[in-house]
Amino acid sequence: MPIRTIIEPFRIKSVEPIRWTTREQREELLREAHYNLFLLPADDVVIDLLTDSGTGAMSVHQWAAIMEGDESYAGSRSFDRFRDSIQNITGYKHVIPTHQGRAAERILFGVACKKGDVVPNNTHFDTTRANIEFLGAEAVDLLIPEGRQPALHHPFKGNMDVAALESLIARVGRERIPLVMLTVTNNSGGGQPVSMENVRQVSAVCRHHGIPLYFDACRFAENAWFIRLREEGYALKSPKEIAQEMFGYGDGCTMSAKKDGMANIGGFLCTNNDLLAQQEKDLLILTEGYPTYGGLAGRDLEAIAVGIQEALHEDYLRYRIASTAYLGNHIAAAGVPIVQPPGGHAIYLDARSFLPHISPEQFPGVALAAELYLEGGVRSVEIGSLMFAAAAQMDLVRLAIPRRVYTQSHIDYVVEVILEVFRRRDQIKGMRLTYEAPFLRHFTAHLQPIA
Ligand SMILES: *Cc1c(COP(=O)(O)O)cnc(C)c1O
């Protein structure tokens, strides 16, 4: 029999100790954090699944490249490597480094978008939506209806509803739509992939109306792997070939290198439009830094140049997608409601089904995330009524898996914690807000359990 077990395709060279806390300590810590897991000290977390953003482990090749960092203010050799590596994958003409993804968004929308505009996306990520709304424009989510039903199985639940895009363009007019975005994979919609066929269709609609198509490319490599696994005609293509084809249907992208860039910080903005690139670089100099470093150190550019290629390695992607599914499949088999099928970077618990006795106004996702912390020190994040207020279509709790960080026994522990909370779910109470900021309120909100 051939050996079937998929193993972590790396050895561990450097380790970080995990600090244990008791349940009593966690009760106190949670009160002090106002039941918002963002406000917890990370040292008091046992397994941190808050985000896969910037939390990955770098490879020996990345650490070696870091020593090669050229910290010259202008014309750094590290920028050349960074640009070449990104162009090798995306093919885009202009590559603009930024300190992270949202800086790329702010610059792109700051240049391309004005008050009264409308920006369609399959699902806007929280920072993307906030950057658009901050300019007085409207962020519209056009996900296919299947993508909004957590329990439903569909191979590409991140797809955009192409008919809805056409009717939006007809309704508001092409002039009010500065660009269309596709988020790959669809983070806020469950880490679900977008098919190449959907990319092609959205691209055709955009080209027909002369509207640029941009990718929110944070997890482009994971998306490419799903295309290879699930879409006809791609089984024999390499993840890089798939990514190259996808980027070819667009005009540019925004990227957080903290995701499939495999780095701890960084991002970039790409475009084929010369005029836009010039304006973007002007804005970059104002707020981020000179265009050959964009708010990053030369060594960060090196780490990204290497990391973005490693994210496309087949043995890495096979392990990455299989290990995320391992968590999802184990809890789903015990009846825990999750967004199906498991996504690329995270498992999303469906808090409305998990806690049917808590209404969305009482933040079932926040209540569930608090319980997972109390039970086992597991930190997750709510993606629902606290994050998106009335725009929330689901109440999810995301368990994001940092890249190359946790082993299978860590995940077995997380499974046990979730199943224990599931067993006593009837006793969990809803939450109420006691403080909120005017935008992106979930990062700093204070909450309290309803007695
Ligand atoms: C993380 C993320 C961003 C923003 O990137 P940051 O590096 O956190 O600023 C934008 N879009 C998506 C889909 C993301 O996952």
The ligand as a MOL file (V3000), in Angstrom:
LIG
                    3D

  0  0  0     0  0            999 V3000
M  V30 BEGIN CTAB
M  V30 COUNTS 15 15 0 0 0
M  V30 BEGIN ATOM
M  V30 1 C -5.5280 40.6280 5.7190 0
M  V30 2 C -6.3800 41.0430 4.5960 0
M  V30 3 C -6.3570 42.3540 4.1250 0
M  V30 4 C -5.5850 43.4760 4.7940 0
M  V30 5 O -4.2380 43.2010 4.9350 0
M  V30 6 P -3.3930 43.7300 6.2220 0
M  V30 7 O -2.0130 43.2640 5.9270 0
M  V30 8 O -3.9930 43.0970 7.4280 0
M  V30 9 O -3.5120 45.2060 6.2560 0
M  V30 10 C -7.1360 42.6350 3.0330 0
M  V30 11 N -7.8970 41.7120 2.4360 0
M  V30 12 C -7.9420 40.4350 2.8640 0
M  V30 13 C -8.7890 39.4350 2.1720 0
M  V30 14 C -7.1960 40.0470 3.9570 0
M  V30 15 O -7.2430 38.7960 4.3880 0
M  V30 END ATOM
M  V30 BEGIN BOND
M  V30 1 1 1 2
M  V30 2 1 2 3
M  V30 3 2 2 14
M  V30 4 1 3 4
M  V30 5 2 3 10
M  V30 6 1 4 5
M  V30 7 1 5 6
M  V30 8 2 6 7
M  V30 9 1 6 8
M  V30 10 1 6 9
M  V30 11 1 10 11
M  V30 12 2 11 12
M  V30 13 1 12 13
M  V30 14 1 12 14
M  V30 15 1 14 15
M  V30 END BOND
M  V30 END CTAB
M  END
